């Protein structure tokens, strides 16, 4: 077996992916970490607390009493000019959500890892995208990592983009499937990190010597205009997100895109997913293609701002798109991701039929065989699905 070459400026290290996140945060030279433990993100902040305690990371670690306080500390620290970090999951995100909206409205470049987990009830600590979807309209940039390497790399990209655009960034990572898995990670040498991510130079700082107003009251005559500007500003971050992925690729050889398609050729049918199930889907696609099926998989890596143009370009000749959702919009259109894909392709010249399967809630396995069964089910259908039609796959009768 040929030995994999290690790129210049890297070393290969076996790390739990949560510890890889902590290592990346340390390499970013953050000033403030504020967090409250909740499974499955706890290993990230535990490791960061150790780094601060033993002198590896020269930062202020604030062990707050709740997630609401964690984001409040991050908002205050960022407004004062500090590079800040936090992470959370599920119920923790719901508790901090009030301040999450404030961080984006104030254009503070906070970075947060969201270790995706189902919401109660019933109580579950396992992964799905319910928390991701409940905060989808919070005004933050949101990326999605599929592997430990992507998760490690995403931290550097997040800080670079956040500080260039003055927008907070959420890096989504499937709980347990990533957070608790040990993988070989290509860890960058500090000199390479510093070539990509310069020291933080805040543009607007709370300073009593030069007073500024942050978080002002928005009267009705101004509020809508403010929200329109916020929406336009978030959409305008898209070129910077792409540029910084390209710059990161030129330095490391690892290039990322808002939509990643396998195989590198046009297909009639595509699975579309976010998160780690996309990697399982690639195996299923290989099997199906060996049987003659013209099928591929599209993995969404950027959720906000939503990559409408890139999706339409990459899947322009698709006849069927099978959206695999890991969240459910109760009483609504099924999976929330599918509703956005339907909107994306609604006016496409050759609009594909869009099939929606809700899978893997609260950590239920989604196997290669499940993808194959879904594919067979779609092929057996004689009519295209209605807009509101969806299947909750694998429910026991």
Phi, psi and omega in degrees: 000133181288133179286131179291132179283140177266124182299154177301141179080015181228164164220148181267126184227134173280115183224144164296139186300327175298320178289330175296320175300310181301320180295319179295318178299318177299316181294337177281358178056052179292156181260327184222131170240124177232125185201158174233136187288136171205134178295137007254027180265356191301323183297333179295308184284332173300314181293320178295322177298320177297317181298319178292317183295323183265005174089002176294327183236120178272086183210167174266118176260120184251105179277087188284173183269354179193166177293326176303317178291325180301311180289328177297318177297317180298319179297312180296317181293317179295319178296332178275359175103016181261145170281121191237157179214145169209172173206159181198185178205148162045242183303328177298319178295319180298319181294323181273358192299327178306316185277336176302316179293326179292321181301318181286322179295329179273359177058048180261129187279056177283145174245133180225136169265128175254106177279100194298132184209150179291155178262147175287158357250167001289162182300131177211142175256005191266173191276133151205192186251024179298318181291320177303314185286330181289344182243018187295336183255029184276352178090006177269150163295139179226124173246165183228126179260141180254338183224166177299322179296316177298321181296314177300310182296327185296334181295315180295315178299319182299313181293321181297314182290315181303316186280336175281326185258350188056053175224137174289155184230132170257128171256114181273136180218125182300124179299138181069308180302328173248310193301328186248017181257138175266128181225158171283116183251133172279102183271129182281143171292151187300325180298323179290320176303315184288338172291330182269316187246106180285167175303147183290125176239089183297141181273326181230124187227139171288112183216119182300340179281338177223080188297138172225161178258129175230138178070040183289162177290134181252102179289161183305329182291345183240339191299313183296321178296322178297316182291324176297317178296322179296317179297314180296321180294320179296316178297328181287351177284345187306310180302322180293320177303314180292313181303318183284332170295319179293318178297319178298320179296320179295328180280325191246341187085002179250107183258138178237155183221157180296331175226124180245126188245138174227134356282177183276056176202157183288142181233159177281327185232137177230135159282146175228130184210168170233142175090195192293336180295342176297328178289321175296320180298326179299322177294317179298320179297319177302315179297314182294323179292327176296335177269003176101002181283136178268077189228148177219185178225136174248124180253121181277119182256343179234119181260325175220130354295143187290132186275064183306307184298318181294321178296314180296326179290311185292328185246030189296333181251014179291139176265331179220138173236125181254104183272123180256100183269142172248033176205160184230130175267098188298127179072009183244221186272017181096243179276132181295329177295319180299323180296326178286325177292321176298317178297321181300319187258008187301320182255016177296141182305317177242075188298125179284156170286131184247119181253136184240123176239125175267121188225163165062029178294140178053040171083005177298134184300141170242106190265170174303318180295327177296317177298319179296320179293320177298317178300314179297322179296316179297317181293333181280344181287139182266338181235149176293149181289153171289162183302322185268005185277138176206163180236127170270103193279138170083013179288132181281132179281000000 
